[in-house]
Amino acid sequence: MSIKLHWSLIGFVLFSLGLKAQDRVFPYSFANLYGLVSDKNEVVLKEKYQSIQLNKRQWDNNKFVVFSQLFKNGNTSQEKYGILDNTGKEIIPAKLSQIYYDFYGRFFYVLPAPDSMEIWHIAKKKCVLRTKFASFEYDGGLFVVKDKKGSSTILLDNGKHKLISKNVDIVNDMYKFYYSYYDEGIKKYQYITDKGKPASIEDPLGYDDFPMVQMQHSDLQSLISEKNGQLNALKSKLGTQNVKPFYSRVGDFPLVAAYTDPATKFLTLYDLTGEILLDKEGITQMESFKKGAEKFEYIKYKIGNYWGLTDFNGKQILSPEYSSIEISEEEDYYFFVRHKSGYSGYCYQGQTPYLPKESGCTDLK
């Protein structure tokens, strides 16, 4: 089984040693430098690094921050990455060209040399394996490192399970940590118990055996027809040229619409039955969000020079005091916001933005 490696910078940390257990820490920036701020909007690490990026896969257990710095090498600039712990202390200086993490967010791993690997356990905040390697892969909660002699090591939360086999493959059923191997031409399966011990099993239940719940085609077509009928009625009432629909993220049908007043050119947000959802004086623009083919049921609106944010129910998420609001490049459902004060940071769906109190942002609790 070939597993395509996915890598990204780990961008925020949870459960800082210097903070209360319920506090979380996120990157923020000011004057083109990055620091860390808690979800209580207190600065944990004053801005000093050239990049700290968000990664929601570390939401449950992250203990590290991966940061980057630019170094001059003659006439060229080269970006190098290092590791901080969640108090801002440097664990590894910015000297690595790449840092990877496993899909389930249990480990991150660095390659000091083309054939050398260090693997760090995120929750335990320590290096658990240093080895020469030939290849490595992960899936279904398993992380397998194969050395040049054909021996495979499976990394577990509570230790390492060594295998002497050249044909270990990961079998992902989403719930248990399976692997398969061949014994005299016969494919066999094992899984890892909670105590880290291997146990033989029959062919495990895979993805294809789980029933998929989907909307029936006839029901979807009925819903599309209903919503399009409501939109046409709204256009007849307000004027076709004055109505701009916004569409559902799960189907190609309208949910809400922006109405432009022909006299003032100001905008109002309606649901398709004609009920007003958002009517703030002076709104000159409304835009929904897309990332590739995916749509998001949020609308940013502009008053004067600044943007605010609402959902499709008209609930205000961010006040109109941001120079820009965009879907995060790193992770969906996080917004990267630039406040008029010059501070930038992240906002997760309808939550308070993660900006320092020094920003003067009125959305902070």
N, C-alpha and C positions, 0 to 999 in steps of 0.2 A: 504494500500500500504506500503510495507516494503522498506525503503530506507537504503541502506548500507552506514554507515558513512565512509567518507574518510578523513584522516587527514595527515597533513604534516607540516613541519616547514615553516613559512613564511620567505622568505629569502631576499627579497630586497624591497626597498621603492621608491615611486615617489613623486615628488613635495615637496622636503624638505623645511621646514620653513626657514632654513638658506641659501638656495640656490635659484637660479633663477627658475621660474616656469617650464622652459623647461628642467632643469637638472633632471637626474635620478640617483639613487644611487644603487650600487650593492655590494655584499660581495666580499672581496678578502682575501687572506691569505699570511702570511710570517712567517717562523719559527714556523709553526704549530699553529699559532694564527690568528684569523679573525678580520677584520675591515671593513669599508665601504669606497667605492670610487665612485666619481660621474662619469657620462658619459663624463665629460671633463677631466677625469683622475686625478682629485684632491682628495687627501685623506680627507674624511669627519670625519671619526673616525679611529684613529690609531689602529692597530691590538692589541686586548686584550682578546677576547673571544675564547672559545674552539670550537665553531661552530656557523656559520650563513649560512643557506642554501637558495638557490635560489628557488623561486616559481613564475612562470610567471602569475599565476591567479591573482596576485596583480598588474599586469602591469598598469591597468587603474586608480586605486584609492588607492593603499596601502599607509598607513601612519605609519606603524609599522614594526619593525624587531623583530623576535623571535629568541633568541639566547639560547645556552645551555652551561652548565658548569657541570663538574664532581665533586662530593663530596664524601669524604671518610666516610663510616659508618662502623666502625670496620675494618674488612678485605675486605669489599666489596666496590666497587665504584658505585655510583648511579648518573645517568644523570638527571639533573633538567633544566627546561626551564623558561625563563623570557622574558619580553617584553621591547623593546626600542622604543622610538619614532624615527622619521626619521632624527633627529639631533644627535642621539646617546645617548639621556638621558634615564635612566632607569625608566620605568613606573611601571613595576612589577619586583621585583628581581627574580633571578633564584631560584624558590622554587616549581614550579609546575611539576608534573610528565607527564602531557599531555596538549597540546594546539591543538584545532581543528579550522578549518575554514570552512565556507559554500562554496559550489561549485562555486557560482557566485562571491565570493570574496567581499561580502558586510560586513560580520561580521566575527569576530573570537570569540571563546568561550572557557572558561576554567572551570574546575571542581575543585573548592577548596576542596570539599568533595564529596563522592559518590552520594549524592542526591542534591547537590547545584550547581548552574550554574551562571556564570557571562558572559554576552554577550556584546561585544564591537563593536560599529559601526566604521568601518575602516576609512571611509572618514571624519567622524565627530570627530574622535579621542576621543571618550568618551564611558563610559559604559552606555548602554541603558536599561539593564534589569538584576536584581539580583533576583533569585527566587529558591525555591525548585522545583524539577521537577520529573516526573515519566518517561517521554520519550521525545524525540525530533526528528524531521526529517526536511529535506529540499529538495526542487526540484522546478524547474520552476521559480526561483527567490523568492520563499516563504521560510520562516523559521518559523516552528511551534513548540512551546514548550507546552507540556501538563503536568499539575500538577496532584497531587494525588487525587484531588477532581473531575477530569474529565473536568476541564476548559482548553481551549486552547487559547494561545496567538500567533497571527501572527505578526511577526516583519516586519515593513515597513521602507523604507528610511526616511520617515518623521513622524514616530510615531509607535504606537502599536494599533492593532485591537483586542479587547478581544472577545472571543467566549465562550459561555456556552454550550458546546457540547462534548460528549464523542466519537463521530464518525467522526471527521474531517479528511479528506484525501486530499492530494495535487494532483491536476490534471495538468500535465505539457504539455502545447501546444507550448512552446518555446517563445511565444511572450507576453502573459499576465499572471497575477498571479491568477490562478484559485484555488479554493478548492471546495470540495464536502462534503455533509453531508446528513444524513437521517432524514426526518421529517415524523413521523408516517408511517415508512416503505417505504416511497417514496424517491428516491435519487434525491437531488436537487443540483444545482451548483450556485456558486457566484464567482465574481471576484473583485479584488481591483482596484478602480479607481486611477487616478494619484494623487488625493487629499487624498487617504487613506480611502475612504468610500466604504463599500460593496455595490454591485449592483447585483441583481438577473439576471440570463441569462438562456438560453436554454443549452442543452448539448454542451460543447465547442468542437471546431475542434481540433482533436488530431493529433499525429504524423502520424498515418496510413493514414490520408486523404491527406497528401502532396505527390505529385508525386515525385518519385525518378528518377533522371537522371543518367543513367548508359550507359557505352559503350556497344553497341550491341555485342553479342558473335561472330558473323561473322566478325565484324570489328576488334575485338581484335585478333582473330586467324589470320587474314590477316596481321596485324601489327607484330605479333610474327614471322610469316613466313618470312616477309620481313627482319626483323632485324637478324634473324638466317641466312638467305641467305647472308647478308652483312658480318656477322661475319665469315662465312665459306670462303668467298672470301678473307677477310683480312688474315685469317690463311693460305690460299693457297699462298698468296703473301709473308708473313713474316715468315711462319713456324708455324705449329700447336703448337709445344711444347714451342714456344716463346711468345705466346699470351694468356693473362688472361683477360677474359671479366668481366665487372661490370654491374649489372642489375638495371633496373628501379624499383622505389619504388612502382609503381602502377600496375605492371604486371610482369610476369615472362619472360621478354625478355631483351636481352643485349642492352646497349646504347653506351658504350665506352669500350676501352680495353687497357691494359698495354702491351707494347712490351719490352722484355728483349733482349738486344744486346748480342749475343753469345760470342763475343770477349771481351767486356768490362764489361758485366754483369750489365750495367746501364740501367735504364728504361725510356721509353718515353710513353706518353699518347696519344692515337689516338681516333678519332671518327671512326665509322664503315665504313665510305667511304674512309678511308685511310688518312684523314687530321690530321696533328699533332696539338694537343691541348696544351701539356705541354712538353717541352724539355729542362730541366735544367741539366747542367753537374753534374754528380755524384749522381744521384738518385739511391739508392740501394733497396728501398722498396716502394710499393704502397699498401694501404689498404683502403677498403670502410668501412662503418659503418652499424652495425645492432644492434637493441635493441629488443630482443625477435624475433618475426617473422617480425618486421618492418625493412625496408631498407631505407637508406638515401643517396641522390645523392650528396655525398661529398667524396673526396679522400684525405687522408693524405699521404704525401710522405716524405721520409727520405733522408737527405744528411748529411753524417758524423754521428754525434751523435744526430742530432736534426731533428724535424719534422716541415713540413709546411702543409698548407691546401689549396685545390683547389676545385672548383665545377666541375660538369660534362661537363661544357663548357670550362674548362681550365683556368678560371678566378682565379687568386691568391687571397686568403682570408687572409692567415697568412703566413708570411715569415718563412723559415726553421730555427727557433731559439727557439723551444720549446722542452723540454724533454719529454712531453707527451701531446696528444690531444685526448680527449674522449668525447662521447656524455654524457651530464649531466645525472646523475642518477635521479635527481628530475624532469626535464622537457625536452621534446624532442626539437630539433632544437636549444638548447643551448649547446655549447661546453665548457667543463671545461678544461682549459689549464694551464700547468705548464711551466713558462718561465725559461730560463737558468739562470736568475738572482736569482731564488729562490722564486719569487712572483708567486702566482696562482690566477686565477679568471675566469670569464665567457666571452664567446663571442657568440653573437646571429647571426646565419647564416652568412651573408657577412659583418657584421659590425665590427667596431674597437673593439678590446678586452678591457674589463673593468679592466685595471691594473693601478696602480699608475705610474706617470711619473718617480718616483724614480727607477722603474724597468729597465729603459733604453731600453725598447722594441721599435724597429724601426717601428712597425705597428701603433703606436699611432699617431694621427693626431696632 
